[in-house]
Amino acid sequence: MKKNLFSDKRSSKGFYTALGISAVMVGSACFFAYRQGEDLTENMLMENSVHDSVADKKVTGVPRTSVTETTVPSLTASVNTSAERETVTEKAAAQQQSPEDERVAEIPEDEPVAYSEESDVSVNAENREGAEEVFADNSGENAEAEELKAGAVQLDMPSAPLADMSEILSPFSGGELVRSETTGSWQTHNGTDISAEAGAEVYAVSGGEVKRVEQSPLWGVTVTIDHFNGFISKYCGLSDALSIQEGDRLVSGELIGTVGNTADIESALAPHLHLEITHNGVYTDPLALIRQ
């Protein structure tokens, strides 16, 4: 009975010993694997740091390539290539010359051409004569245009504006100051006041176009005629019974209207026609022009 107890204790002790040895071996294996993992991690970190340092490090001592050494030869080559292409194109064009060009090229240089100095002189003379004629015509047209622009020196076919021109109430002052019987002020009298009964017919002093018909607050019913030669005539103090309208073309002596009493600025005078004539914008003596 004692012997069996002793054998059981010994077997139990061996079991525990084997179990302890196994635990030690397992722990050693785990520790070894852990150390291997740490070493591997450290090696990887060291390699990454080395790569980063190499990437951040500036590279020096690299030889520089001259721009002229690399680009100039290419440009020269392209120019040479273009020149060669142009030469080839010219040769091809020369080879493809048309038959007509060949015939022209075959004409000898010393072959006489139908040309003479006499024919050239005659052609030049004709050209000069034609140019002189054109210049003469243009000169005449320019002279006429300038004359029309400057205006004639007198009215074309002047005619009296009234049948009775015997009584002049106020003559043309010629730029001098005269006293107005209506206003009492001293002023220039730029026209001529011709006495006439109310209703007396008024005629155009020369041919022209009616440019304006208006009711002036000072001069009453007024008609303006442009005679197209620098002269413009104005008829003031007319009645409302007019025979013309703006845009009408009139001949010299054609009826315009009748004398009225509508010019308030000369209301102190007896019924009359106030006639003004300008030449290129300058007031002139109406009677001097009409009596020419």
Buried (B, 14 or more C-beta within 10 A) or exposed (E): EEEEEEEEEEEEEEEEEEEEEEEEEEEEEEEEEEEEEEEEEEEEEEEEEEEEEEEEEEEEEEEEEEEEEEEEEEEEEEEEEEEEEEEEEEEEEEEEEEEEEEEEEEEEEEEEEEEEEEEEEEEEEEEEEEEEEEEEEEEEEEEEEEEEEEBBEBBEEBBBBBEEBEEEBBBBBEEEEBEBEEEEEEEEBBBBBBBBEBEBBBBBBBBBBBEEBEEBEEBBBBBBBBBBBBBBBBBBBBBEEBBBEEEBEBEBBBEBBBBBBBBBBBEEBEBBBBBBBBBEEEBBBBBEBBEE
